[in-house]
Amino acid sequence: MDTEEYIIINKTAIQKRIEELEKISPLDRLCYDGMIECEERVLKEILFQSTPLIPEIEKAFKQGELTASVDSGDIGYKSKQDYITNLKLKI
């Protein structure tokens, strides 16, 4: 069975790296033989294909609500907002 896999990325860190790359002088860019442009394109493509985490969590809760009652205790949180508020990512 094919399932989609997700990874968590830090959008701010990627945007900061793109900004750093854009500040590199044209002369220095020549020394790297296109590697800077390549890295910029890859990072921009990653951001383009990325999906924000919170809406994905909300979709998962909505799907779960269709199959089980949130108040039944199966999920462990009273609501999706409770879950999102307590979500702590240690990356």
Stockholm file with secondary structure:
# STOCKHOLM 1.0

chainA/1-91         MDTEEYIIINKTAIQKRIEELEKISPLDRLCYDGMIECEERVLKEILFQSTPLIPEIEKAFKQGELTASVDSGDIGYKSKQDYITNLKLKI
#=GR chainA/1-91 SS CCCCCCCCCCHHHHHHHHHHHHTSCHHHHHHTTTHHHHHHHHHHHHHHHCCCHHHHHHHHHHHHHHHSCGGGSSSSSSSHHHHHHHCCCCC
#=GC SS_cons        CCCCCCCCCCHHHHHHHHHHHHTSCHHHHHHTTTHHHHHHHHHHHHHHHCCCHHHHHHHHHHHHHHHSCGGGSSSSSSSHHHHHHHCCCCC
//
